[in-house]
Amino acid sequence: MRVSRGTLGDVTSRSGRIALIAVGVIALILGGVWTGQGMNLIPGSFMTGSRMWLSIGLILAIVGIILIWLGLRRPGHGRTSR
């Protein structure tokens, strides 16, 4: 008998996939705003022109893209049955 462990890349329920997509979209939007502020494109904040917020924003945006991709993947994609 094989026991399957749940991982972030192994979300099969519809509600779990929707949650991943929602969190991913929020992370992507926040990452985009923080990147824009760090690049001095969005003025009016203490983050404006700060390289630290540019880096944090890029990382968060990449995490958001990964979460969206994981949520949009079809369940069972890439698995082989034994």
C-alpha positions as CSV (number, residue, x, y, z in Angstrom):
1,M,0.0,0.0,0.0
2,R,1.4,3.3,-1.0
3,V,0.7,6.4,1.0
4,S,0.6,9.7,-0.8
5,R,1.8,12.8,0.9
6,G,0.3,16.2,0.0
7,T,2.7,18.8,-1.3
8,L,2.2,22.2,-2.7
9,G,2.6,20.9,-6.2
10,D,0.0,18.2,-5.6
11,V,-3.2,20.2,-5.1
12,T,-6.0,18.1,-6.5
13,S,-9.2,19.7,-5.0
14,R,-10.9,22.4,-6.8
15,S,-11.0,24.7,-3.8
16,G,-7.3,24.2,-3.2
17,R,-6.5,25.1,-6.7
18,I,-8.7,28.2,-6.6
19,A,-6.9,29.2,-3.3
20,L,-3.5,28.8,-5.0
21,I,-4.6,31.0,-7.9
22,A,-6.1,33.7,-5.6
23,V,-3.0,33.9,-3.4
24,G,-0.8,33.8,-6.6
25,V,-2.7,36.7,-8.1
26,I,-2.4,38.8,-4.9
27,A,1.3,38.0,-4.7
28,L,1.8,39.0,-8.3
29,I,-0.1,42.3,-7.9
30,L,1.8,43.2,-4.7
31,G,5.1,42.2,-6.3
32,G,4.3,44.3,-9.3
33,V,3.5,47.4,-7.2
34,W,6.6,46.9,-5.0
35,T,8.8,46.4,-8.1
36,G,7.3,49.6,-9.6
37,Q,8.0,51.5,-6.5
38,G,11.5,50.1,-6.2
39,M,12.2,51.2,-9.8
40,N,10.9,54.7,-9.0
41,L,7.9,54.3,-11.4
42,I,5.3,54.7,-8.7
43,P,6.2,57.7,-6.6
44,G,4.9,58.8,-3.2
45,S,6.1,56.1,-0.8
46,F,9.1,55.3,1.4
47,M,9.7,52.4,-1.0
48,T,10.1,54.7,-4.0
49,G,13.6,54.3,-5.5
50,S,14.7,51.6,-3.0
51,R,16.6,48.6,-4.5
52,M,15.5,46.5,-1.5
53,W,11.8,46.9,-2.5
54,L,12.7,46.3,-6.1
55,S,14.3,42.9,-5.1
56,I,11.5,42.0,-2.7
57,G,8.9,42.9,-5.4
58,L,10.6,40.8,-8.1
59,I,10.8,37.8,-5.8
60,L,7.2,38.1,-4.7
61,A,6.0,38.4,-8.3
62,I,7.9,35.3,-9.3
63,V,6.4,33.4,-6.3
64,G,3.0,34.6,-7.5
65,I,3.6,33.4,-11.0
66,I,4.6,29.9,-9.7
67,L,1.5,29.7,-7.5
68,I,-0.8,30.6,-10.4
69,W,0.9,28.0,-12.6
70,L,0.5,25.4,-9.9
71,G,-3.1,26.3,-9.5
72,L,-3.8,26.1,-13.2
73,R,-2.1,22.8,-13.7
74,R,-4.5,19.9,-14.3
75,P,-4.7,17.5,-11.4
76,G,-2.5,14.4,-11.9
77,H,-0.3,16.2,-14.5
78,G,3.0,14.5,-14.8
79,R,2.2,11.6,-12.5
80,T,2.6,8.0,-13.5
81,S,0.5,5.3,-11.9
82,R,2.0,2.0,-10.7
